């Protein structure tokens, strides 16, 4: 059975030089790691699926969030990210499987396990992993393709929730 790599939120607003200070990811290292995974999975005949976090383009959202705004350059996939398929889905909340088209694809292709990488390890990657478990879908997080800006105490709580749910790291 094929196991897709789901690349979560590798978007301009989180990785480019113009990003907000709170998104202090090591862009070159993370991008290199994720690109390596993309090619590893694709070369092995597995699907690579890209996810974009999109926040509705409303005045309040532009003020409150100011990132991942629908239709903005910042919401686009980071240009340093290698795209090897046209499988790209948008999500409005942390759990990528909340996108009904993505969930239908997962069921249609009969994946019994999803491998997740991208941003943020304890944000949307965790939300998607827990969402998969809730739906009875096997899931693992690829450690070398994720990172976080969460403080240690918050990260520890998220790690504990992942462990309780049976989510493994590879």
Buried (B, 14 or more C-beta within 10 A) or exposed (E): EEBBBBBBBBBBBBBBEEBEEEBEBEBEEBBEBBBEBBBBBBEEEBBBBBBBBBBEEEEEBBEEBEBBBBEBEBBBBBEBBBBBEEBBBBBEEBBBBBBEEBBEBBEEEEBEBBBBBBBBBBBBBBBBBBBBBEEEBBBBBBEBBBBBBBEEEEBEEBBEBBEEBEBEBE
